[in-house]
């Protein structure tokens, strides 16, 4: 009887009682935990600070670092600002590539 209580594979023993719907719910929960929440829309003070940085970057040609939220993750891009519109910002990277960023994807703008 003593050998029977000593289980070698505790992972299997503990999970064999999971119902399929519980397993699906657990996997979905793990997916939602691993991805960060999208950033909140910027408030007035944050927008004003961004506009100041954008205006200065265009006037002086300084490099700016953007923190972007895309595909559930935060990424960073650096570049010099070329132009802005109501929907996008156009920048030139350090390597010379031109890229555009949608305003809705921006989580933070700061000096590089």
ABEGO torsion letter per residue (X at the ends): XAAAABBABAAAAAAAABBAAAAAAAAAAAAAAABBBBBBBBBAAAAAAAAAAAAAAAAAGBBBBBBBBBGGBBBBBBEBBABBBAABBBBBBAAGBBBBBBAAABABBBBX
